[in-house]
Amino acid sequence: MASFLVFRDLPGVTRDQYAAAQRAAADASRRLTAAGHEVRYRGGFFLPGTGRAICIFDADSAADVAEVNQQAGVPAADVVEAIDLPAAT
């Protein structure tokens, strides 16, 4: 399973609307997982001053992540694989 970042352009979206979009993405992830394509929504970052957001998913493919977002009705400008590199101490 790989990690993916979903970049969103959400001009004019409020914190409450973003929270609703998060719930929709989590619900869609559970539905796709139940259908045999494991996808886990890990959360994200909402940048209200810019109207942008970055969401984090774990999945086997970018296509599965894109499908979750389509089912959730949440626009995704880009879906890219990411590698988590913890800070060196």
Backbone bond lengths (Angstrom), bond angles and torsions (degrees), N, CA, C in turn:
res aa  C-N    CA-C-N  psi(-1)  N-CA   C-N-CA  omega(-1)  CA-C   N-CA-C  phi
1 M - - - 1.441 - - 1.525 107.94 -
2 A 1.307 117.24 137.71 1.465 123.51 -179.10 1.523 109.97 -113.30
3 S 1.317 115.91 164.51 1.466 121.64 174.62 1.517 109.01 -99.70
4 F 1.330 115.02 145.36 1.457 121.63 179.59 1.524 109.33 -134.25
5 L 1.327 115.91 141.81 1.454 122.16 172.07 1.518 108.08 -103.68
6 V 1.321 115.46 135.49 1.460 121.91 175.82 1.524 106.61 -112.54
7 F 1.323 115.84 119.09 1.454 121.94 179.01 1.523 108.11 -95.10
8 R 1.330 115.80 131.38 1.464 121.10 -176.82 1.526 110.70 -124.86
9 D 1.320 115.70 141.53 1.462 122.73 170.03 1.518 105.97 -108.69
10 L 1.337 115.96 113.43 1.463 121.09 -174.21 1.527 110.34 -131.54
11 P 1.329 117.97 62.34 1.469 119.42 -177.85 1.524 111.26 -60.47
12 G 1.338 115.00 134.67 1.455 120.40 176.59 1.515 115.38 81.24
13 V 1.322 118.36 -0.60 1.464 121.53 -178.85 1.525 109.29 -76.62
14 T 1.323 116.02 137.23 1.456 121.30 177.78 1.530 110.29 -89.82
15 R 1.313 115.23 168.90 1.465 120.61 177.02 1.529 110.42 -58.50
16 D 1.332 117.42 -42.99 1.471 121.02 179.38 1.524 111.69 -64.25
17 Q 1.322 117.45 -40.34 1.462 120.66 178.33 1.529 110.40 -65.94
18 Y 1.330 116.81 -38.53 1.456 119.86 177.53 1.527 110.33 -65.67
19 A 1.319 117.38 -41.08 1.465 120.67 178.01 1.529 110.51 -61.05
20 A 1.324 117.24 -38.70 1.472 120.55 176.85 1.528 110.45 -65.16
21 A 1.325 116.78 -38.79 1.471 120.39 177.84 1.526 110.38 -65.19
22 Q 1.334 117.31 -37.30 1.466 120.85 176.57 1.525 110.43 -61.53
23 R 1.328 116.16 -45.19 1.472 119.51 179.30 1.520 110.58 -61.98
24 A 1.333 117.02 -40.63 1.466 120.55 179.17 1.532 110.99 -63.60
25 A 1.329 116.95 -40.53 1.473 120.58 178.78 1.527 110.83 -66.55
26 A 1.318 117.11 -40.73 1.466 120.23 178.63 1.529 110.75 -65.28
27 D 1.329 116.78 -42.38 1.470 120.66 178.22 1.524 110.89 -62.83
28 A 1.330 116.73 -44.50 1.469 120.69 179.61 1.523 110.88 -64.70
29 S 1.328 117.00 -35.45 1.469 120.64 176.55 1.524 110.63 -61.98
30 R 1.329 116.58 -44.08 1.470 120.26 178.67 1.529 111.48 -63.49
31 R 1.336 116.69 -40.35 1.471 119.81 179.39 1.523 111.18 -64.77
32 L 1.319 117.55 -44.20 1.467 120.29 -179.38 1.529 110.22 -67.06
33 T 1.326 117.03 -37.19 1.461 120.41 176.51 1.526 110.07 -62.61
34 A 1.327 117.16 -43.18 1.467 121.00 178.57 1.524 111.25 -62.76
35 A 1.334 116.72 -26.83 1.466 121.44 179.29 1.533 112.09 -85.93
36 G 1.349 117.12 1.91 1.459 119.54 174.96 1.518 116.18 105.25
37 H 1.335 118.30 3.98 1.473 122.09 178.09 1.520 107.28 -119.03
38 E 1.329 116.81 97.14 1.455 119.99 -174.05 1.526 111.52 -66.93
39 V 1.334 114.91 121.71 1.461 122.55 176.62 1.524 107.02 -137.91
40 R 1.320 116.25 130.79 1.467 120.83 178.86 1.529 109.02 -121.12
41 Y 1.321 116.24 125.58 1.463 121.57 175.37 1.520 107.53 -87.27
42 R 1.326 117.33 121.75 1.464 121.73 -175.04 1.517 114.00 -100.81
43 G 1.312 118.15 -6.20 1.461 120.40 -178.26 1.512 109.95 116.89
44 G 1.323 114.64 -164.43 1.452 117.05 -179.37 1.509 112.26 -179.86
45 F 1.308 113.98 -167.99 1.449 122.64 -178.21 1.520 108.84 -128.48
46 F 1.324 116.77 129.22 1.462 122.76 175.82 1.521 106.87 -107.16
47 L 1.311 116.17 128.28 1.463 122.10 -177.98 1.527 108.04 -112.43
48 P 1.339 117.59 81.83 1.458 120.75 -170.44 1.523 114.54 -60.04
49 G 1.316 117.59 -30.26 1.460 120.44 179.91 1.521 113.14 -68.74
50 T 1.326 117.18 -18.73 1.461 120.94 -177.37 1.519 113.15 -114.01
51 G 1.352 117.13 -12.56 1.467 119.63 -175.45 1.515 112.20 71.84
52 R 1.316 116.69 27.32 1.459 121.20 -179.60 1.522 110.25 -121.91
53 A 1.324 114.94 161.91 1.459 121.19 175.85 1.518 108.88 -149.04
54 I 1.315 114.89 154.73 1.461 122.46 174.79 1.520 106.48 -130.14
55 C 1.325 116.60 123.10 1.457 121.67 179.53 1.519 109.74 -114.03
56 I 1.323 115.31 151.94 1.463 121.59 -176.00 1.527 109.22 -118.06
57 F 1.324 115.37 130.30 1.456 122.45 179.11 1.520 108.92 -130.92
58 D 1.327 116.29 151.63 1.462 122.87 166.86 1.523 106.24 -112.27
59 A 1.330 116.66 133.32 1.467 121.20 -178.26 1.518 108.98 -164.68
60 D 1.330 115.53 171.48 1.456 120.22 176.54 1.525 112.57 -82.28
61 S 1.343 116.64 -21.32 1.466 118.22 -178.28 1.522 111.45 -153.87
62 A 1.323 114.39 156.08 1.462 120.55 174.97 1.523 110.29 -64.13
63 A 1.334 116.39 -31.64 1.468 120.02 179.05 1.524 111.16 -62.87
64 D 1.337 117.27 -38.99 1.462 119.92 177.31 1.525 110.98 -65.33
65 V 1.315 117.14 -40.25 1.470 121.01 178.16 1.530 109.95 -64.87
66 A 1.320 117.32 -43.44 1.463 120.79 177.94 1.529 110.57 -61.41
67 E 1.324 117.23 -39.53 1.463 121.43 178.81 1.522 111.18 -63.40
68 V 1.322 117.25 -42.04 1.471 121.04 177.49 1.526 109.85 -58.17
69 N 1.322 116.54 -46.05 1.456 120.02 -177.45 1.521 111.90 -67.82
70 Q 1.319 116.31 -35.96 1.462 119.79 176.21 1.526 110.06 -64.95
71 Q 1.339 117.50 -46.48 1.454 120.95 179.17 1.528 111.59 -62.60
72 A 1.328 116.44 -35.09 1.465 120.90 -179.73 1.523 112.02 -75.48
73 G 1.326 116.67 -16.62 1.463 119.77 -177.81 1.515 112.95 74.02
74 V 1.332 116.07 26.55 1.461 121.61 -179.12 1.523 108.33 -110.67
75 P 1.339 117.79 122.51 1.462 119.32 -176.65 1.526 112.86 -66.61
76 A 1.316 115.19 139.73 1.462 122.42 176.99 1.522 108.30 -123.91
77 A 1.342 116.63 116.94 1.462 120.48 178.87 1.527 110.53 -74.56
78 D 1.337 116.56 -33.56 1.460 120.10 -177.66 1.529 109.12 -159.36
79 V 1.326 116.66 144.76 1.456 123.88 175.80 1.528 106.42 -125.92
80 V 1.346 116.13 118.61 1.460 119.76 -176.98 1.524 110.35 -132.83
81 E 1.337 115.80 144.44 1.454 119.84 175.98 1.528 108.48 -71.83
82 A 1.332 116.13 143.99 1.467 121.75 -178.71 1.520 109.64 -131.79
83 I 1.310 115.63 149.17 1.447 121.97 176.31 1.526 107.67 -114.24
84 D 1.311 116.48 123.01 1.457 122.17 179.70 1.520 109.03 -77.87
85 L 1.312 116.40 119.02 1.459 121.80 178.90 1.519 108.16 -119.17
86 P 1.334 118.21 99.64 1.469 120.56 179.92 1.521 110.81 -59.67
87 A 1.312 114.92 151.31 1.464 120.20 179.01 1.517 110.02 -64.14
88 A 1.315 115.53 138.47 1.467 121.00 176.97 1.525 108.15 -76.20
89 T 1.325 115.14 143.66 1.469 118.40 179.26 1.495 111.17 -103.82
